[in-house]
């Protein structure tokens, strides 16, 4: 894959737009939520323990959602949670979705940390034509392109503090 470039997307949303040879191929989203909005997170646990609870809960919820929305033969394969340096202690996780006939359908990458009482996540999602939940005008990445971009994304994120001013942190 030729190297992708990235820049802040136009508009007010905290997005990073990714281009290859001048063509838009996807966006990366920054999300933040108060820790208190996650009933399964416990302040007596370490950050790492809470991030693992968050990651496993996300994967379980998405697998249940896809079983209902995409059918029981849709396969959700977790990307096992691993420690990831986001300038603070973080975790990388996600999942791949595959149609019953073996076609790749989606890829979701999440990189999360907990900073100043906020769960902060960087999310890259890809949806493929003919897959479930399917593509629309806002989909951006397809699974193959996101998989190719993943090492570059992880180099960009690795060891760098997230831009908390963009996400209200």
C-alpha positions as CSV (number, residue, x, y, z in Angstrom):
1,X,0.0,0.0,0.0
2,X,1.3,3.4,-0.8
3,X,1.7,5.6,2.3
4,X,-1.4,7.3,3.4
5,X,-1.5,10.9,4.5
6,X,-3.8,12.3,7.3
7,X,-5.1,15.6,8.4
8,X,-7.9,17.0,10.5
9,X,-11.2,16.7,8.7
10,X,-13.2,19.8,7.9
11,X,-16.1,20.5,10.3
12,X,-16.5,20.4,14.1
13,X,-16.3,16.7,14.7
14,X,-13.0,15.3,16.2
15,X,-12.0,13.3,13.1
16,X,-8.8,12.6,11.3
17,X,-9.2,12.1,7.6
18,X,-7.0,9.6,5.8
19,X,-6.1,9.9,2.1
20,X,-4.1,7.8,-0.3
21,X,-2.8,9.5,-3.4
22,X,-5.2,12.4,-2.7
23,X,-8.3,10.3,-2.5
24,X,-10.3,10.0,0.8
25,X,-10.1,6.4,2.1
26,X,-11.4,6.7,5.7
27,X,-11.6,8.6,8.9
28,X,-10.4,8.1,12.5
29,X,-12.8,9.3,15.2
30,X,-11.9,10.5,18.7
31,X,-14.6,9.8,21.3
32,X,-14.8,10.6,25.0
33,X,-17.3,9.7,27.7
34,X,-17.3,10.2,31.5
35,X,-16.0,7.0,33.3
36,X,-19.2,7.3,35.4
37,X,-21.3,6.5,32.3
38,X,-19.9,2.9,32.3
39,X,-21.5,1.0,35.2
40,X,-19.1,-1.9,34.9
41,X,-16.0,0.3,35.5
42,X,-14.8,0.4,39.1
43,X,-12.5,3.1,40.5
44,X,-11.0,0.6,42.9
45,X,-9.5,-1.3,39.9
46,X,-6.3,-0.4,38.1
47,X,-6.6,1.5,34.8
48,X,-5.4,-1.6,33.0
49,X,-8.1,-3.7,34.6
50,X,-10.8,-1.2,33.8
51,X,-9.7,-1.0,30.2
52,X,-9.8,-4.8,29.9
53,X,-13.4,-4.7,31.2
54,X,-14.2,-2.0,28.7
55,X,-12.7,-3.9,25.8
56,X,-14.3,-7.2,26.7
57,X,-17.7,-5.5,27.2
58,X,-17.4,-3.8,23.8
59,X,-16.6,-7.0,22.0
60,X,-19.4,-8.9,23.8
61,X,-22.0,-6.2,23.0
62,X,-21.0,-6.0,19.3
63,X,-21.1,-9.8,18.9
64,X,-24.6,-9.8,20.4
65,X,-25.7,-6.9,18.2
66,X,-24.3,-8.6,15.0
67,X,-26.0,-12.0,15.9
68,X,-29.3,-10.2,16.0
69,X,-28.7,-7.8,13.1
70,X,-26.6,-9.9,10.7
71,X,-27.8,-13.4,11.7
72,X,-26.5,-16.3,13.8
73,X,-24.1,-17.4,11.0
74,X,-22.3,-14.1,11.0
75,X,-18.8,-14.6,12.6
76,X,-17.4,-11.9,15.0
77,X,-13.7,-12.6,15.7
78,X,-12.3,-10.5,18.5
79,X,-9.0,-8.7,18.2
80,X,-7.7,-9.6,21.6
81,X,-7.1,-6.7,24.0
82,X,-3.4,-5.7,24.3
83,X,-1.6,-3.0,26.2
84,X,-1.0,0.0,24.0
85,X,0.8,3.3,24.9
86,X,-1.4,6.3,24.1
87,X,0.8,8.7,26.0
88,X,-1.0,7.2,29.0
89,X,-1.7,3.5,29.8
90,X,-4.0,2.3,27.0
91,X,-5.5,-0.7,25.3
92,X,-5.9,-1.8,21.7
93,X,-8.8,-4.1,20.8
94,X,-11.6,-4.6,18.3
95,X,-13.1,-7.2,16.0
96,X,-13.5,-8.6,12.5
97,X,-16.8,-9.5,11.1
98,X,-17.2,-12.2,8.4
99,X,-20.2,-13.2,6.4
100,X,-21.4,-16.8,6.5
101,X,-19.9,-17.4,3.0
102,X,-16.5,-16.3,4.3
103,X,-16.4,-12.7,2.9
104,X,-14.9,-10.1,5.0
105,X,-17.7,-7.7,6.1
106,X,-16.2,-5.3,8.6
107,X,-13.1,-4.4,10.7
108,X,-13.2,-2.3,13.9
109,X,-10.1,-1.0,15.7
110,X,-10.3,0.7,19.0
111,X,-7.5,2.3,21.1
112,X,-8.7,3.5,24.5
113,X,-7.3,5.1,27.7
114,X,-8.7,6.7,30.8
115,X,-7.6,10.2,31.5
116,X,-9.0,12.7,34.0
117,X,-12.2,10.8,34.7
118,X,-12.9,10.3,30.9
119,X,-12.7,7.2,28.8
120,X,-11.0,8.3,25.6
121,X,-11.1,6.2,22.5
122,X,-9.7,6.4,19.0
123,X,-11.9,4.4,16.6
124,X,-11.3,3.3,13.1
125,X,-14.2,1.3,11.5
126,X,-14.4,-0.3,8.1
127,X,-17.4,-1.7,6.3
128,X,-17.4,-3.7,3.0
129,X,-19.8,-3.7,0.1
130,X,-22.3,-6.5,0.4
131,X,-21.5,-7.1,4.0
132,X,-23.4,-6.6,7.2
133,X,-24.1,-3.9,8.4
134,X,-23.1,-2.7,4.9
135,X,-21.6,0.5,3.5
136,X,-23.2,3.9,3.1
137,X,-22.0,7.3,2.0
138,X,-20.3,7.9,5.4
139,X,-18.5,4.5,5.7
140,X,-15.0,5.5,4.5
141,X,-12.6,2.7,5.0
142,X,-13.2,-0.8,3.6
143,X,-11.7,-3.7,5.6
144,X,-8.7,-4.2,3.3
145,X,-7.7,-0.6,3.3
146,X,-8.0,-0.2,7.1
147,X,-6.0,-3.4,7.6
148,X,-3.2,-2.0,5.4
149,X,-3.4,1.4,7.2
150,X,-3.3,-0.2,10.7
151,X,0.5,-0.3,11.1
152,X,0.7,3.4,10.1
153,X,-2.2,4.3,12.5
154,X,-0.5,2.5,15.4
155,X,2.8,4.3,14.7
156,X,0.9,7.6,14.7
157,X,-0.9,6.8,18.0
158,X,1.9,4.9,19.8
159,X,3.4,6.8,22.7
160,X,1.8,10.0,21.8
161,X,-0.7,11.7,24.1
162,X,-4.2,12.0,22.6
163,X,-5.3,15.6,21.7
164,X,-7.6,16.0,24.6
165,X,-8.5,19.5,23.6
166,X,-10.3,18.0,20.6
167,X,-12.5,15.7,22.7
168,X,-13.4,17.9,25.6
169,X,-10.9,16.3,28.0
